Amino acid sequence: MNKLAELHQSIAPLRFLIGTWEGWGSGRYPTIDAFKYTETLRVWHVGRPFLCFEQSTWETAGNPLHIETGYYRYGPENLVELTVAHPSGLAEVSEGELLTSEDGSHQLKLASQSIASTSTAKEVTAIQRSVEVSGSVLTYRLSMAAVGIPVAEHLEAQLRRL
């Protein structure tokens, strides 16, 4: 978080994401063996109408797995936009909505609108993300359609705000 810049008002509804989050997750997909991982997610702002994020995961043995970076934007009628660069040669553009419950917890439901890929990237045709934040706990689920397989669960994790 940029301590010098004020949070841009257009992204104030997403301020609950700001911070550093760490925790554990698990992954699976029909084409791979199930696995466990640790994760760090950092979300910050620079005073502009977007939030920045960087996510890194490691095998439980400590070897790096995946990194992604991107941006959240907020629009009219609870519209949330997400752009993500994946090191595997993919660029994801997702949209969805922000839901806020009476207890103050928040949920983002996002689905890919477009996925661009390099010529050597594995085929990914859809990504769906669900992110829930309740107090200092962030839980997410990611499903995808890839390599000829329809949408299937891939990742889920629970992270705590540091």
Buried (B, 14 or more C-beta within 10 A) or exposed (E): BEEEEEBBEEBEBBBBBBBBBBBBBBBBBEEEEEBEBBBBBBBBBEEBEBBBBBBBBBEEEEEEBBEBBBBBBBEEEEEBBBBBBBEEBBBBBBBBEBEEEEEEBBBBBBBBBEBEBEEEBEEBBBBBBBBBBBEEBBBBBBBBBBEEEEBEBBBBBBBBBE
